[in-house]
Amino acid sequence: MLIYGEGGLPKRRDPRDTEPGAFRTGLARLAAATNAPVVPLGQCGARRLSSGSTAKQLAGFATAPLRRPALHVHLGTPIRLAGDISEATAAAHRAVTLAWHTAEQHLP
């Protein structure tokens, strides 16, 4: 299951990638309740594929095979979130941000 710790996808229209925003506590609460490991995932370059208005997004998908935008996804080391929910939320944010920075470094 993929969970965006921010509580959803960012509502931005520009093509610039930015590091993850502030996390909500749902991820930490779910991990604590299930004792499931969390695998941090960082992705960078998706906005090069498609961003902007609906028309720009459709055009981006249509022209992507010609433009061949670079995308990179990095899976970090699984972590267990335990203890205080706010500390666990901060630990998850740090792990995802580190994975995002790793993904960003692999883009041309």
Secondary structure as GFF3:
##gff-version 3
##sequence-region A 1 108
A	DSSP	alpha_helix	26	34	.	.	.	ID=ss1
A	DSSP	beta_strand	41	44	.	.	.	ID=ss2
A	DSSP	alpha_helix	46	49	.	.	.	ID=ss3
A	DSSP	alpha_helix	54	67	.	.	.	ID=ss4
A	DSSP	beta_strand	72	75	.	.	.	ID=ss5
A	DSSP	alpha_helix	85	105	.	.	.	ID=ss6
###
